[in-house]
Every structure is written in C-alpha cells, then in structure tokens.
C-alpha cells in the first residue's frame, strides 16, 4: 500500500513539473491560457489551467497541435511529455544505455 501511495505522489509531482514546463513554453510564445486553448481547439481554457497545474494531461493524440501552437518541434514536445507522463518509457528510450540496447536489438532482428 505504501509503495502505491508513494508512486501516486511521484506521478503528481512529475505532472506538476510537466505543467510548469508547458506554462513556461506558453508564456515564451506570449499566449494566455485562453489563447492557447483556442489555438489547440479547446472549448474551455480551464483545461489548460488543469494541465499546467498537473491535474490533467495533454492527450497524446493532441501532441502535434500543442507543439505547433507552442512553436516547438513535435519530437521535442513528445519527448518532454514522455519525460513527465511516462518516465519509465522515457528512461528506457533516452538513458545512456538505450543506444546500446538499440544496437543489440538491430543485431537480434
């Protein structure tokens, strides 16, 4: 039970960091929450507030439109979201040993 509670707290903390990153990107391009909501096709800006506060996530199928609205390359945006939303997969793909694993996988295939 304790491990589960601790994991939940870690997830919340990471989402909050992800939200802070998104807020910084939004502010860098000079958009308000209402403006970014309009840019990405949201009917309410409150979802942007929830994402930036760490209580909601940007759906994966919307990464491209968010990246475009924030003037960020899609690969960069997706990598950052993965870092905050799925840190285990992020570590597997981008850790120092990931390139060695990729080379091994190519040899096996």
Residue, then its C-alpha position, 0 to 999 in steps of 0.5 A: x500500500x505504501x509503495x502505491x501511495x508513494x508512486x501516486x505522489x511521484x506521478x503528481x509531482x512529475x505532472x506538476x513539473x510537466x505543467x510548469x514546463x508547458x506554462x513556461x513554453x506558453x508564456x515564451x510564445x506570449x499566449x494566455x491560457x485562453x489563447x492557447x486553448x483556442x489555438x489547440x481547439x479547446x472549448x474551455x481554457x480551464x483545461x489548460x489551467x488543469x494541465x499546467x497545474x498537473x491535474x490533467x494531461x495533454x492527450x497524446x493524440x493532441x501532441x502535434x497541435x500543442x507543439x505547433x501552437x507552442x512553436x516547438x518541434x513535435x519530437x521535442x514536445x513528445x519527448x518532454x511529455x514522455x519525460x513527465x507522463x511516462x518516465x519509465x518509457x522515457x528512461x528506457x528510450x533516452x538513458x545512456x544505455x538505450x543506444x546500446x540496447x538499440x544496437x543489440x536489438x538491430x543485431x537480434x532482428 
